[in-house]
Amino acid sequence: MRKLTAGLVASLLALVVVGTAVPAASADTGPGSGPTPQLRRDGRFMVDEHGRIVIVHGLNFVWKKAPYVPPNTAAGFTAADADWLYAHGFNGARIGMLWAGVTPNAPGVADTSYFDKWDRVIDLMTAKGIWIQLDQHQDMWHETYGGEGVPGWAAKRPALFNLLPYTKLPFPMGYWTPEVSTVFDNFWANKGGVQDGWVAFWKLVAERYRNQPYSMGYDLMNEPWAGLEGLLCIAGGCALTYQTELQPAMTRAMKAVRQADPHNIVWWEPQQFAAGTTVPTYYQRVADEQNLGLSWHNYCTAVFLESTGIPLVPTSSCRQFTTDRENNALRQSATMGAVPLMSEWGATDNIEAVSIDADVADEKQMGWMYWAYKRWDDPTTADTAQGLFTDDADLSSTKDAKLRQLVRTYPQATAGRDLTYDYDPATGKFTMSFHADPSIDAPTRIFVSPLTAPHGYSVVTSAGAVTENGSYVDLDVDTDTVVHVTITPLP
């Protein structure tokens, strides 16, 4: 592959100003010799195999219809998509590893061909250095209820409800029906051994992917629904539900994962309404667990109402909303002893809303996974404005205004601590500071947005040696010092 490099390296503690050419499309960032690249928790951050703080700017990849994995087509996922992700600085992928795909026929019996189909996509991504989070995605449990996620054997309709036909409601209202709520309560209570099957599913996934390069672990359940008390969670967040249902179930699945994989991060999600209302969350610390993650979602109520045709609240109100959700995630992760990740957000073409969420995430040094890469005929969506393209099969059909907010200059891997950074999507100017750790034998890597720096950029740093690889800047600092970096697009 073609790698573009450029020359000006200064001595330590000197100011360095470097001009760069138009960024290259890709570079060889795949697995090589040395330790397997996987992420671990270190305090509130993820760190890589070198000990660098990793900030993820990623996307969701969930194919919600059978066979629950994108095809090898232009509208699905090909090598061209992986190249596109690398060129635009997306270094994370939340992969919809559906329970229905892994054990479609019986509990604990894997269909290995499903893994093989996803491995085609995962291999393309990891060859570009993209971190992979495996997500047991579900929406409204099963196709019976207008959703997807669980296998048919885990979707038997409850007694009495099954005496009448089920009338499907649009997402997310299907959750709120007595039948679907009862299905979730039965799951939390392990009636019929359904939860046992879910636990067995996770052990199979962990056995398959424990040695996966560029793993960032396992997201145990997308947006768990509380059950019959779910609507009451809008008010207080349902503390008792966490204590008696969510925490015990997540702990069981995590222990099953740990039987196969002692090290990769296991991610827990709060109850569903915590994504769209400003309620507290109540997970507690797990004894002796070092690699726990909080996978949290952020959907401003004003934008959701707008997507349903009810624009009652101005989008500007989302700044306070998302700041509250960010702060709640930081508090909750500290209580859990976990690392936080905003694993779903956006799902809109409202540029102001996207800008607010991305800006506040930068302020909090919060990694994220935008919903979603492509629309992929999503059956559980409030609107059709969720992907990055107007045509899934045409990578040139980008939604440019939205992409300008998402393709941001940011530090992908920082060899140090005390990280802060700021990016202005209007001008493309980026500033960053961190306390360098010279014991880390790998450079700080910064992605520079080609959308705001189409003619190149200059790098000014207070310390270290700069190497440019197209849109990627590597900074080597071999002294214990605070480093200030400024990157400015060239006119």
CORQUI-V633051 format. One line per field, one symbol per residue. ss: DSSP state (a for helix, b for strand, c for the rest). phi: phi as a letter, one per 40 degrees, with the letter a starting at -180 (. if undefined). burial: I if it has 16 or more other C-alpha atoms within 10 Angstrom, else O. Layout:
# CORQUI-V633051
ss=???
phi=???
burial=???
This chain:
# CORQUI-V633051
ss=ccccbbcccccccccbbbbccccccccccccccccccbcbbbccbbbcccccbbccbbbbbcccccccccccccccccaaaaaaaaaccccbbbbbccaaaacccccccccaaaaaaaaaaaaaaaccccbbbbbcccbcccaaaccbcccaaaccccccaaacccccccccaaaacaaaaaaaaaaaccaaaaaaaaaaaaaaaaaaacccccbbbbbccccccccccaaaaaaaccaaaaaaaaaaaaaaaaaaaaaacccccbbbcccaaaaccccccccccccccccbbbbbbbccaaaaaaacccccccaaaaaaaaaaaaaaaaaaaaaacbbbbbbbbbccccaaaaaaaaaaaaaccccbbbbcccccccccccccccccbccccccccbcaaaaaaacccbbbbbcbbbbbbbbccccccbbbbbbbcccccccbbbbcccccccccbbbbbcccbbbbbccbbbbbcccccbbbbbbbbcc
phi=.cbcbacbbbccgccbbbbbccdccaacbccbcgcccacbcbgcbcbcccgccbbbbbbcbbccbdcgacccbdccabdccccccccbgcbaacccccdcccbcbacgbcccccdccccdcccccccbgccbbcbccabfgaddbgbahccdccbcccdgcccbccccbccccddccdccccdccccdcgcggccdccccdcccccccbcbccgcbhbccacfccchccdcccdcbggdccccbbccccccccccccccbbcbccbbbbccdcccbbcbcbbcbcbdgbcbbbbcbbbbcdcccccccgbccbccdccccccccccccccccccccgbbcaccaagfabcccccccccccccdcfbcabccacbcffccbacabbbccbcbdcbcccccccccccccbcaccabciafcbaabbccbgcbbaaaccbccccaccbbcbcccbbcbhabbbbcahbbbbbgcbbbbbbbbcacbbbbbbccc
burial=OOOIOOOOIIOIOOIIIIIIIOIIIIIOOIOOOOOOIIIIIIOIIIIIIIIIIIIIIIIIIIIIIOOIIIIOOIIIIIIOIIIOIIIIIIIIIIIIIIIIIIIIOOIIOIOOOIIOIIOIIIIIIIIIIIIIIIIIIIIIIIIIIIIIIIIOOIIOIOOOOOOOOOOOOOIOOIIIIOIIIIIIIIIIOOOOOIIIIIIIIIIIIIOOIIOIIIIIIIIIIIIIIIIIIIIOIIOOIIOOIIOOIIIOIIIOIIIIIIOIIIIIIIIIIIIIIIIIIIIIIIIIIOOOIIIIIIIIIIIIIIIIOIIOOOOOOOIOOIIOIIIIIIOIIIOIIIOIIIIIIIIIIIIIIIOOIIIIIIIIIIOOIIIIIIIIIIIIOIIIIIIOIIIIIIIIOOIOOOOOOIIIIIIIIIIIIIIIOOIIIIIOIOOIIIIIIIIIIIOIOIIIIIIIIIIIIOOIIIIIIIIIIIIIIIIIIIIIIIIOIIIIIIIIIOO
